[in-house]
Amino acid sequence: MDFSAIGKKIKELRKSAGFSQKDLARDICTQAQISKIEKGDVLPLASTLYFISQRLGVDINYFFDHGTTPRLDYVQEVKNQLKMARRRLDYPLIKEIVEVEEKNPLFSSNKKNSQILLWHKGIYKYHVDHQLEEALLFMDRAIDLTFEKVWSEREIEILNSKGILLYEVGRYKEALDVFRRAINHLGEIIYLNDETVRSRLLYNTAKTYTGIEDYDHSTNLCHEAIKYCIEKDQLFLLGHLHYHIGFNYELKEQFVLAKKYMEQALDIFRLQKDERYIDFISEKVAIFDRNIQ
């Protein structure tokens, strides 16, 4: 992506308005960030670019209408930012991005783009505002906005998000109904743009089966997801899947098998340099050693 065209326009408008980089950055970002943007080293967050445009007195689309960067790149950048925020569980950032983009005609006047905002509004309504029913309503509205005869990959993603919310509040049977629907519709899609959709869906379904104490079904789904990850050369969720199999065996008090799969999970997390779970799982493995003896 050519970031320099946007940076040059920002610099021109800033100088024309008589702003220093510090003036432009105030309450938006750092002066160093403005410098990087103007040099074309980085593309600003969608929300940052919106606030910059407001301070400079132009519509946000000005940068894309007059620059060499296509307007489509801006929409894609917002999608990427929301995806990364989901992966990092950064729900306040999701809320910030959605509230800014709701005012942007690139989203409000396009059904598919508006669907993205409704979906993520549902996510932050639950995680930030703690409004479950409203969150579920936004996700249903997001699906209804574009649904026709065949489910799209994104609609399945939204179902997955809805199932996660139901799982987190212990409504396991409702969550399973949602996940099963999503899995059935996923089978109708020949090509996936994001191949992690299947493994994520299987993993979330497996966790829900654990919630209703159907450990064997849960373990089988994890094995299915592991096989898929290996076929697709995916490391994403591989550690979590091995851990969850170990967790199922732990709940069944089969500590030898629990230790085996949790040690495999540890190896994967170490390979990925993901330190978040290593101490926790290592402590569990030590407890299993004592139980086995």
VOBA-1610 file (N, C-alpha, C; in pm, whole numbers, padded with zeros to 5 digits, always signed):
BEGIN
Met+00084-00120+00000Met+00000+00000+00000Met+00088+00125+00000Asp+00054+00225-00078Asp+00130+00350-00085Asp+00077+00446+00021Phe+00152+00457+00134Phe+00111+00543+00243Phe+00149+00690+00216Ser+00247+00711+00126Ser+00304+00845+00112Ser+00204+00947+00061Ala+00109+00905-00027Ala+00012+01000-00081Ala-00073+01062+00029Ile-00116+00978+00123Ile-00196+01028+00235Ile-00111+01118+00323Gly+00012+01076+00351Gly+00102+01156+00435Gly+00130+01293+00376Lys+00150+01298+00244Lys+00178+01426+00178Lys+00059+01520+00188Lys-00062+01466+00171Lys-00183+01549+00180Lys-00200+01605+00321Ile-00172+01520+00421Ile-00184+01566+00559Ile-00084+01679+00585Lys+00038+01661+00538Lys+00142+01763+00558Lys+00103+01895+00491Glu+00052+01886+00365Glu+00011+02006+00292Glu-00099+02081+00366Leu-00201+02006+00411Leu-00314+02069+00480Leu-00271+02126+00615Arg-00183+02055+00684Arg-00134+02102+00814Arg-00062+02236+00799Lys+00027+02244+00702Lys+00103+02367+00682Lys+00013+02480+00637Ser-00084+02447+00551Ser-00179+02547+00502Ser-00261+02605+00617Ala-00292+02520+00715Ala-00370+02564+00831Ala-00284+02632+00936Gly-00153+02629+00918Gly-00063+02693+01014Gly-00039+02611+01140Phe-00063+02479+01131Phe-00043+02391+01246Phe+00098+02335+01247Ser+00154+02323+01365Ser+00276+02244+01381Ser+00233+02097+01394Gln+00330+02006+01384Gln+00297+01865+01406Gln+00240+01844+01547Lys+00292+01917+01642Lys+00243+01906+01780Lys+00098+01953+01789Asp+00065+02062+01718Asp-00073+02113+01717Asp-00168+02007+01661Leu-00128+01946+01550Leu-00213+01847+01485Leu-00229+01723+01571Ala-00125+01687+01642Ala-00127+01562+01720Ala-00207+01575+01849Arg-00231+01697+01897Arg-00291+01718+02029Arg-00421+01639+02048Asp-00424+01555+02152Asp-00540+01474+02189Asp-00577+01368+02084Ile-00491+01350+01983Ile-00517+01248+01879Ile-00412+01138+01886Cys-00285+01176+01880Cys-00176+01080+01884Cys-00049+01155+01924Thr+00066+01095+01906Thr+00191+01163+01941Thr+00244+01242+01821Gln+00329+01340+01851Gln+00394+01416+01743Gln+00478+01323+01656Ala+00545+01226+01721Ala+00627+01130+01646Ala+00542+01050+01547Gln+00419+01019+01587Gln+00330+00944+01498Gln+00290+01028+01378Ile+00263+01157+01400Ile+00232+01247+01288Ile+00350+01253+01192Ser+00470+01260+01246Ser+00590+01264+01163Ser+00601+01139+01076Lys+00576+01024+01135Lys+00583+00897+01060Lys+00475+00892+00951Ile+00356+00941+00985Ile+00246+00941+00887Ile+00281+01029+00768Glu+00331+01148+00797Glu+00364+01243+00691Glu+00478+01192+00603Lys+00570+01117+00660Lys+00680+01060+00582Lys+00638+00938+00502Gly+00517+00886+00530Gly+00471+00767+00458Gly+00522+00639+00518Asp+00574+00645+00642Asp+00625+00524+00706Asp+00513+00434+00755Val+00401+00494+00795Val+00288+00416+00846Val+00158+00476+00794Leu+00054+00393+00792Leu-00082+00443+00767Leu-00149+00456+00902Pro-00211+00571+00932Pro-00273+00587+01064Pro-00390+00492+01084Leu-00419+00465+01209Leu-00542+00395+01242Leu-00660+00469+01179Ala-00762+00396+01143Ala-00878+00458+01081Ala-00934+00571+01168Ser-00943+00544+01299Ser-00996+00646+01391Ser-00904+00768+01398Thr-00773+00743+01395Thr-00677+00854+01397Thr-00692+00941+01274Leu-00705+00877+01157Leu-00720+00953+01033Leu-00849+01035+01033Tyr-00953+00979+01094Tyr-01080+01052+01102Tyr-01061+01181+01182Phe-00998+01170+01301Phe-00980+01288+01386Phe-00886+01389+01322Ile-00786+01341+01250Ile-00696+01432+01177Ile-00776+01510+01072Ser-00862+01439+00999Ser-00942+01506+00895Ser-01033+01611+00956Gln-01090+01580+01075Gln-01177+01677+01142Gln-01099+01802+01182Arg-00978+01783+01233Arg-00898+01899+01276Arg-00855+01982+01156Leu-00830+01916+01044Leu-00785+01988+00925Leu-00902+02044+00843Gly-01025+02010+00884Gly-01143+02068+00821Gly-01179+02008+00686Val-01147+01879+00665Val-01183+01813+00540Val-01256+01683+00571Asp-01334+01636+00473Asp-01396+01504+00484Asp-01287+01398+00472Ile-01303+01290+00543Ile-01200+01186+00545Ile-01173+01129+00405Asn-01277+01127+00319Asn-01259+01072+00184Asn-01167+01158+00097Tyr-01139+01279+00143Tyr-01049+01368+00068Tyr-00915+01301+00043Phe-00866+01231+00144Phe-00734+01169+00131Phe-00733+01059+00027Phe-00849+00992+00009Phe-00855+00882-00086Phe-00898+00927-00224Asp-00978+01033-00230Asp-01018+01088-00360Asp-00899+01149-00434His-00810+01210-00357His-00701+01286-00419His-00566+01214-00415Gly-00558+01108-00341Gly-00433+01035-00331Gly-00428+00920-00429Thr-00313+00854-00435Thr-00300+00739-00524Thr-00349+00612-00456Thr-00372+00619-00324Thr-00422+00502-00253Thr-00572+00488-00277Pro-00621+00374-00324Pro-00763+00357-00349Pro-00845+00369-00221Arg-00967+00416-00233Arg-01055+00427-00117Arg-01082+00291-00056Leu-01079+00187-00139Leu-01102+00053-00089Leu-00999+00016+00017Asp-00878+00067+00005Asp-00772+00036+00100Asp-00809+00083+00240Tyr-00880+00194+00248Tyr-00920+00245+00379Tyr-01016+00148+00446Val-01116+00101+00372Val-01212+00005+00426Val-01140-00122+00469Gln-01048-00170+00386Gln-00973-00291+00419Gln-00888-00269+00544Glu-00833-00151+00556Glu-00751-00121+00674Glu-00836-00124+00800Val-00957-00071+00794Val-01047-00076+00910Val-01078-00222+00944Lys-01106-00303+00842Lys-01134-00445+00866Lys-01016-00512+00936Asn-00896-00482+00888Asn-00776-00543+00947Asn-00758-00500+01093Gln-00784-00372+01119Gln-00770-00322+01256Gln-00871-00387+01349Leu-00993-00406+01302Leu-01095-00473+01383Leu-01058-00619+01406Lys-01006-00683+01303Lys-00965-00824+01316Lys-00854-00838+01420Met-00753-00752+01413Met-00643-00759+01508Met-00690-00727+01649Ala-00783-00633+01662Ala-00838-00599+01794Ala-00914-00718+01851Arg-00987-00792+01766Arg-01056-00914+01812Arg-00956-01016+01862Arg-00849-01036+01785Arg-00748-01135+01821Arg-00682-01099+01955Arg-00660-00968+01977Arg-00595-00924+02101Arg-00695-00904+02215Leu-00823-00927+02187Leu-00930-00905+02285Leu-00933-00759+02332Asp-00899-00668+02241Asp-00896-00525+02274Asp-01033-00465+02241Tyr-01129-00490+02328Tyr-01267-00450+02301Tyr-01288-00298+02309Pro-01219-00226+02398Pro-01233-00080+02395Pro-01189-00019+02261Leu-01085-00075+02200Leu-01042-00025+02069Leu-01148-00055+01964Ile-01211-00172+01970Ile-01320-00205+01878Ile-01430-00100+01890Lys-01466-00066+02012Lys-01571+00034+02033Lys-01530+00168+01973Glu-01404+00207+01996Glu-01356+00335+01943Glu-01363+00339+01791Ile-01318+00232+01726Ile-01318+00228+01580Ile-01460+00232+01525Val-01550+00152+01584Val-01688+00146+01535Val-01757+00280+01550Glu-01741+00345+01664Glu-01810+00473+01687Glu-01763+00581+01590Val-01636+00573+01549Val-01586+00669+01451Val-01641+00637+01313Glu-01634+00511+01273Glu-01670+00473+01135Glu-01820+00476+01109Glu-01901+00475+01214Glu-02046+00488+01195Glu-02082+00619+01125Lys-01994+00718+01137Lys-02018+00849+01075Lys-01960+00858+00935Asn-01892+00753+00893Asn-01820+00754+00765Asn-01910+00696+00655Pro-01939+00773+00549Pro-02027+00723+00442Pro-01973+00600+00371Leu-01843+00575+00378Leu-01789+00452+00319Leu-01849+00329+00386Phe-01893+00345+00510Phe-01954+00235+00583Phe-02106+00248+00590Ser-02154+00367+00622Ser-02298+00384+00643Ser-02379+00365+00515Ser-02319+00388+00399Ser-02394+00379+00273Ser-02370+00248+00199Asn-02301+00154+00262Asn-02271+00027+00197Asn-02310-00087+00292Lys-02398-00176+00246Lys-02451-00281+00334Lys-02343-00371+00391Lys-02253-00416+00306Lys-02148-00509+00353Lys-02055-00441+00452Asn-02024-00315+00428Asn-01938-00243+00522Asn-02013-00210+00651Ser-02140-00176+00637Ser-02222-00150+00756Ser-02236-00276+00840Gln-02241-00391+00774Gln-02251-00520+00845Gln-02132-00540+00939Ile-02014-00501+00893Ile-01893-00514+00975Ile-01909-00436+01105Leu-01963-00314+01095Leu-01979-00232+01214Leu-02084-00289+01307Leu-02196-00337+01254Leu-02300-00396+01338Leu-02247-00518+01413Trp-02171-00602+01343Trp-02111-00721+01403Trp-02022-00682+01521His-01933-00586+01498His-01839-00548+01603His-01906-00463+01711Lys-02015-00398+01676Lys-02092-00328+01779Lys-02150-00430+01877Gly-02195-00543+01822Gly-02243-00651+01908Gly-02134-00701+02001Ile-02012-00711+01950Ile-01899-00759+02031Ile-01871-00663+02147Tyr-01863-00532+02118Tyr-01829-00441+02227Tyr-01948-00415+02319Lys-02071-00429+02268Lys-02188-00412+02355Lys-02184-00513+02470Tyr-02133-00633+02440Tyr-02122-00735+02545Tyr-01999-00712+02631His-01883-00699+02568His-01757-00698+02642His-01727-00566+02711Val-01775-00455+02656Val-01747-00324+02715Val-01869-00271+02791Asp-01986-00276+02726Asp-02107-00219+02787Asp-02186-00321+02871His-02148-00450+02860His-02211-00557+02939His-02362-00566+02913Gln-02399-00555+02787Gln-02539-00563+02747Gln-02556-00683+02652Leu-02578-00800+02709Leu-02581-00923+02630Leu-02693-00923+02526Glu-02815-00897+02567Glu-02928-00908+02475Glu-02915-00808+02361Glu-02867-00689+02393Glu-02848-00589+02288Glu-02737-00633+02192Ala-02634-00697+02249Ala-02524-00747+02167Ala-02573-00853+02070Leu-02655-00946+02119Leu-02710-01051+02033Leu-02799-00991+01924Leu-02874-00887+01960Leu-02962-00821+01864Leu-02881-00757+01752Phe-02770-00693+01784Phe-02686-00631+01680Phe-02628-00737+01587Met-02591-00852+01641Met-02536-00958+01556Met-02643-01015+01463Asp-02765-01030+01515Asp-02874-01077+01428Asp-02903-00975+01318Arg-02900-00847+01354Arg-02922-00742+01254Arg-02813-00745+01147Ala-02691-00772+01191Ala-02579-00778+01097Ala-02600-00889+00995Ile-02644-01006+01041Ile-02668-01119+00951Ile-02784-01086+00856Asp-02891-01032+00911Asp-03010-01002+00829Asp-02982-00897+00722Leu-02882-00815+00745Leu-02853-00705+00653Leu-02814-00754+00515Thr-02743-00867+00507Thr-02694-00913+00377Thr-02737-01056+00343Phe-02804-01124+00437Phe-02836-01265+00414Phe-02931-01283+00296Glu-02894-01380+00209Glu-02982-01419+00099Glu-03007-01569+00109Lys-02980-01646+00006Lys-03007-01790+00011Lys-02887-01869+00063Val-02770-01821+00033Val-02648-01892+00072Val-02573-01806+00174Trp-02530-01871+00282Trp-02457-01799+00385Trp-02316-01766+00337Ser-02272-01646+00369Ser-02136-01605+00334Ser-02041-01639+00448Glu-01912-01633+00418Glu-01811-01657+00521Glu-01826-01560+00638Arg-01855-01434+00607Arg-01868-01335+00715Arg-01988-01365+00803Glu-02099-01405+00743Glu-02218-01437+00823Glu-02190-01553+00918Ile-02109-01648+00872Ile-02069-01759+00959Ile-01980-01708+01072Glu-01893-01613+01040Glu-01809-01551+01142Glu-01895-01484+01250Ile-02001-01417+01205Ile-02090-01348+01300Ile-02161-01451+01387Leu-02206-01561+01327Leu-02266-01669+01406Leu-02168-01721+01510Asn-02043-01735+01470Asn-01940-01781+01563Asn-01928-01685+01682Ser-01927-01556+01653Ser-01920-01456+01760Ser-02042-01464+01852Lys-02158-01484+01792Lys-02281-01495+01871Lys-02275-01618+01962Gly-02227-01730+01908Gly-02214-01850+01988Gly-02119-01832+02105Ile-02010-01758+02083Ile-01913-01733+02189Ile-01978-01658+02305Leu-02059-01557+02274Leu-02125-01480+02379Leu-02218-01569+02461Leu-02294-01654+02392Leu-02386-01744+02461Leu-02308-01845+02547Tyr-02195-01891+02495Tyr-02110-01983+02573Tyr-02057-01915+02698Glu-02014-01791+02685Glu-01951-01722+02798Glu-02048-01696+02913Val-02179-01688+02883Val-02276-01668+02992Val-02341-01799+03034Gly-02286-01912+02985Gly-02334-02042+03029Gly-02460-02092+02961Arg-02499-02027+02852Arg-02619-02073+02779Arg-02573-02172+02671Tyr-02525-02288+02717Tyr-02454-02383+02633Tyr-02542-02442+02522Lys-02664-02476+02554Lys-02750-02538+02451Lys-02779-02440+02337Glu-02805-02315+02373Glu-02827-02214+02270Glu-02700-02193+02188Ala-02586-02192+02256Ala-02458-02175+02187Ala-02435-02290+02089Leu-02464-02413+02133Leu-02444-02529+02044Leu-02533-02520+01921Asp-02657-02474+01939Asp-02746-02457+01824Asp-02685-02360+01723Val-02628-02253+01773Val-02566-02152+01685Val-02443-02211+01616Phe-02357-02278+01691Phe-02234-02335+01634Phe-02267-02443+01530Arg-02367-02526+01559Arg-02405-02632+01463Arg-02455-02571+01333Arg-02535-02466+01345Arg-02583-02396+01224Arg-02465-02345+01144Ala-02371-02284+01214Ala-02254-02227+01146Ala-02173-02336+01076Ile-02153-02450+01143Ile-02077-02561+01084Ile-02149-02615+00960Asn-02280-02627+00969Asn-02358-02676+00853Asn-02344-02582+00734His-02355-02452+00759His-02344-02356+00650His-02201-02348+00597Leu-02104-02371+00685Leu-01965-02368+00643Leu-01937-02478+00541Gly-02006-02590+00556Gly-01988-02701+00462Gly-02032-02667+00320Glu-02111-02562+00304Glu-02159-02522+00171Glu-02062-02428+00099Ile-01959-02383+00171Ile-01862-02289+00112Ile-01743-02368+00060Ile-01713-02353-00068Ile-01605-02429-00131Ile-01469-02370-00095Tyr-01459-02238-00097Tyr-01330-02171-00073Tyr-01344-02071+00039Leu-01251-02075+00135Leu-01250-01982+00246Leu-01139-01879+00227Asn-01172-01752+00239Asn-01069-01649+00236Asn-00982-01657+00362Asp-01045-01685+00474Asp-00974-01700+00602Asp-00992-01844+00648Glu-00888-01925+00630Glu-00899-02067+00660Glu-00903-02097+00809Thr-00877-01994+00894Thr-00888-02018+01038Thr-01033-02021+01084Val-01126-01984+00998Val-01268-01984+01037Val-01309-02123+01084Arg-01270-02226+01009Arg-01312-02363+01043Arg-01253-02406+01177Ser-01123-02385+01196Ser-01061-02430+01321Ser-01117-02353+01440Arg-01145-02224+01424Arg-01202-02146+01534Arg-01341-02194+01569Leu-01418-02226+01466Leu-01554-02272+01489Leu-01555-02408+01559Leu-01468-02498+01516Leu-01459-02629+01581Leu-01412-02616+01725Tyr-01316-02528+01748Tyr-01263-02507+01883Tyr-01372-02453+01976Asn-01446-02354+01931Asn-01552-02297+02016Asn-01664-02397+02042Thr-01694-02478+01941Thr-01795-02583+01960Thr-01745-02685+02061Ala-01618-02722+02051Ala-01558-02818+02145Ala-01567-02766+02288Lys-01536-02639+02308Lys-01543-02583+02443Lys-01686-02589+02498Thr-01783-02570+02410Thr-01922-02572+02454Thr-01964-02713+02493Tyr-01918-02814+02418Tyr-01947-02952+02457Tyr-01885-02985+02593Thr-01768-02929+02620Thr-01709-02946+02753Thr-01800-02883+02858Gly-01861-02771+02824Gly-01951-02703+02917Gly-02070-02788+02958Ile-02116-02877+02867Ile-02228-02966+02901Ile-02176-03105+02942Glu-02045-03114+02967Glu-01978-03234+03017Glu-01977-03348+02918Asp-01984-03317+02789Asp-01968-03418+02685Asp-01823-03412+02638Tyr-01733-03466+02721Tyr-01590-03450+02699Tyr-01541-03526+02576Asp-01600-03642+02549Asp-01555-03721+02434Asp-01585-03649+02303His-01705-03593+02291His-01742-03519+02170His-01651-03398+02153Ser-01624-03331+02265Ser-01536-03215+02262Ser-01397-03253+02214Thr-01343-03363+02266Thr-01209-03408+02228Thr-01204-03445+02080Asn-01309-03511+02031Asn-01312-03548+01889Asn-01310-03425+01799Leu-01383-03322+01837Leu-01383-03198+01758Leu-01245-03131+01760Cys-01177-03137+01874Cys-01042-03080+01882Cys-00946-03155+01790His-00958-03289+01788His-00873-03368+01698His-00902-03334+01552Glu-01030-03314+01520Glu-01067-03276+01383Glu-01005-03142+01347Ala-01009-03048+01441Ala-00952-02915+01417Ala-00800-02923+01403Ile-00734-03006+01485Ile-00589-03023+01476Ile-00550-03079+01340Lys-00623-03178+01295Lys-00597-03237+01163Lys-00609-03131+01054Tyr-00711-03046+01064Tyr-00732-02939+00966Tyr-00618-02838+00971Cys-00576-02800+01092Cys-00465-02704+01107Cys-00338-02758+01041Ile-00311-02887+01061Ile-00191-02948+01003Ile-00201-02951+00851Glu-00318-02985+00799Glu-00338-02989+00654Glu-00317-02851+00591Lys-00356-02747+00664Lys-00347-02610+00612Lys-00221-02537+00658Asp-00131-02608+00725Asp-00007-02546+00775Asp-00035-02428+00866Gln-00133-02445+00955Gln-00171-02338+01047Gln-00121-02367+01188Leu-00055-02269+01248Leu-00021-02280+01390Leu-00130-02218+01477Phe-00211-02131+01418Phe-00313-02060+01494Phe-00409-02158+01562Leu-00423-02145+01694Leu-00510-02227+01780Leu-00456-02367+01806Leu-00345-02405+01745Leu-00295-02542+01762Leu-00262-02569+01909Gly-00200-02472+01975Gly-00170-02489+02118Gly-00296-02496+02201His-00393-02411+02171His-00519-02410+02246His-00594-02542+02230Leu-00590-02599+02111Leu-00661-02725+02086Leu-00598-02839+02166His-00465-02845+02169His-00398-02948+02247His-00425-02928+02397Tyr-00424-02803+02440Tyr-00454-02777+02580Tyr-00596-02823+02613His-00689-02795+02525His-00829-02827+02557His-00851-02978+02563Ile-00781-03053+02479Ile-00791-03199+02491Ile-00738-03242+02628Gly-00623-03184+02667Gly-00569-03214+02799Gly-00666-03176+02910Phe-00734-03063+02893Phe-00831-03018+02993Phe-00947-03116+03004Asn-00994-03168+02890Asn-01100-03268+02894Asn-01056-03392+02971Tyr-00933-03437+02947Tyr-00882-03554+03021Tyr-00863-03522+03168Glu-00827-03399+03199Glu-00816-03359+03339Glu-00951-03369+03408Leu-01055-03321+03341Leu-01190-03328+03399Leu-01237-03473+03416Lys-01185-03561+03331Lys-01218-03705+03342Lys-01122-03777+03438Glu-01030-03700+03497Glu-00930-03751+03591Glu-00839-03856+03527Gln-00813-03840+03397Gln-00718-03924+03325Gln-00589-03842+03310Phe-00511-03839+03419Phe-00403-03742+03431Phe-00283-03771+03340Val-00261-03897+03307Val-00150-03929+03216Val-00175-03867+03079Leu-00297-03884+03028Leu-00332-03825+02898Leu-00340-03673+02908Ala-00391-03623+03020Ala-00398-03477+03039Ala-00258-03417+03032Lys-00164-03481+03101Lys-00025-03432+03099Lys+00032-03436+02958Lys+00009-03544+02885Lys+00063-03560+02750Lys+00021-03444+02660Tyr-00109-03413+02658Tyr-00158-03309+02567Tyr-00121-03169+02614Met-00114-03150+02744Met-00075-03017+02792Met+00073-02990+02769Glu+00155-03095+02776Glu+00297-03078+02741Glu+00313-03046+02593Gln+00230-03107+02509Gln+00234-03073+02366Gln+00191-02929+02344Ala+00090-02885+02421Ala+00045-02746+02412Ala+00159-02651+02452Leu+00232-02687+02559Leu+00345-02606+02603Leu+00449-02593+02494Asp+00481-02704+02427Asp+00580-02701+02319Asp+00538-02604+02209Ile+00409-02607+02175Ile+00359-02520+02068Ile+00363-02373+02110Phe+00319-02344+02232Phe+00322-02205+02279Phe+00465-02153+02286Arg+00559-02238+02326Arg+00700-02195+02330Arg+00752-02169+02190Leu+00714-02256+02095Leu+00755-02236+01957Leu+00702-02104+01902Gln+00582-02069+01942Gln+00520-01944+01897Gln+00566-01823+01978Lys+00648-01849+02082Lys+00693-01743+02173Lys+00575-01672+02238Asp+00472-01750+02270Asp+00352-01699+02336Asp+00363-01734+02485Glu+00400-01635+02564Glu+00430-01658+02705Glu+00305-01657+02794Arg+00189-01624+02739Arg+00072-01600+02822Arg+00028-01721+02902Tyr+00046-01841+02847Tyr-00012-01960+02909Tyr+00092-02053+02970Ile+00220-02024+02950Ile+00326-02120+02984Ile+00329-02149+03134Asp+00328-02045+03218Asp+00334-02069+03362Asp+00211-02145+03411Phe+00095-02105+03361Phe-00030-02168+03404Phe-00031-02318+03369Ile+00005-02350+03245Ile+00003-02491+03203Ile+00114-02569+03273Ser+00230-02507+03291Ser+00341-02574+03360Ser+00302-02614+03501Glu+00229-02528+03570Glu+00182-02560+03705Glu+00086-02678+03703Lys+00001-02683+03601Lys-00092-02796+03589Lys-00016-02926+03567Val+00083-02923+03479Val+00163-03043+03451Val+00231-03092+03578Ala+00281-03000+03660Ala+00346-03038+03787Ala+00246-03106+03880Ile+00122-03057+03882Ile+00018-03119+03965Ile-00014-03259+03913Phe-00019-03275+03781Phe-00046-03407+03724Phe+00063-03506+03765Asp+00188-03459+03764Asp+00300-03546+03803Asp+00279-03600+03945Arg+00232-03512+04033Arg+00210-03556+04171Arg+00094-03655+04179Asn-00012-03630+04100Asn-00126-03721+04100Asn-00093-03857+04042Ile-00008-03855+03937Ile+00030-03981+03871Ile+00114-04066+03966Gln+00204-04001+04042Gln+00287-04075+04138Gln+00202-04132+04250
//
